[in-house]
Amino acid sequence: MADWWQGGTPEFKDWLRKSAITWRREPVIKRVPRPTNLPTARRLGYKAKPGIVVVRVRLRRGGARKPRPVSGRRQKAMGSSKFTRSISLRAVAEGRAARRYPNMNVQNSYHVFSDGVSHWYEVILIDPERPGLK
């Protein structure tokens, strides 16, 4: 299965393309029944146990958007173009998943797929109150 995720095969590319079409129509943060990339998820701490949840997060591509200033100034001093965040998209995805599921802790995350518009990450969340996971 890990070899399949290395890509290259036409079946894998076709499956990933079809999956991305359905992912685009889903909500931005969606709980998934099992990880898309099982070998990577297991390497990062996923186990098929109650209390461990996988969430797929969609992020838009590109730099940060900064609100345009209301008061007048020249374009160079606007500070709205070429504005980058000091945080990675992976950390943004983990933060959004943690905000959606406040009772869970973020274990880890990994990149799943990206197209011309979006990036998808899967975040592994763990319930800290679950007795079997302590």
Residue pairs with C-beta under 8 A, 6 or more apart in sequence:
1 38
1 39
2 39
4 12
5 12
5 37
5 39
5 40
7 13
16 113
19 36
19 113
20 113
20 115
20 120
23 56
23 58
23 113
23 120
24 58
24 117
24 118
26 56
26 58
28 57
28 58
28 96
29 55
29 56
29 57
29 58
29 96
29 97
29 100
30 55
30 56
31 53
31 54
31 55
31 56
32 54
32 55
32 56
32 122
33 54
34 48
34 54
35 41
35 46
35 54
35 122
35 124
36 56
36 112
36 122
37 110
37 112
37 122
38 46
40 110
41 54
41 110
41 122
41 124
44 107
44 108
44 109
44 110
44 124
45 107
45 108
45 124
45 126
46 52
46 54
46 107
46 124
49 132
49 133
50 130
50 132
51 126
51 127
51 130
51 132
51 133
52 107
52 124
52 125
52 126
52 127
52 133
53 101
53 104
53 124
53 125
53 126
53 127
54 122
54 123
54 124
54 125
55 97
55 100
55 101
55 122
55 123
55 125
56 112
56 120
56 121
56 122
56 123
57 93
57 96
57 97
57 120
57 121
57 122
57 123
58 118
58 119
58 120
59 89
59 92
59 93
59 118
59 119
59 120
59 121
60 117
60 118
60 119
61 114
61 116
61 117
61 118
61 119
63 82
63 83
63 84
63 85
64 83
64 84
64 85
65 83
66 79
66 80
66 83
67 80
68 78
68 80
69 78
69 79
69 80
85 92
89 119
89 121
90 109
90 111
90 121
93 109
93 119
93 121
93 123
94 106
94 109
94 121
94 123
97 106
97 109
97 123
97 125
98 104
98 105
98 106
98 125
101 125
103 127
103 129
104 125
104 126
104 127
104 128
105 125
105 126
105 127
105 128
106 123
106 124
106 125
107 124
107 125
107 126
108 123
108 124
109 121
109 122
109 123
109 124
110 121
110 122
111 119
111 120
111 121
112 120
112 121
112 122
113 119
113 120
114 120
126 133
127 133
128 134
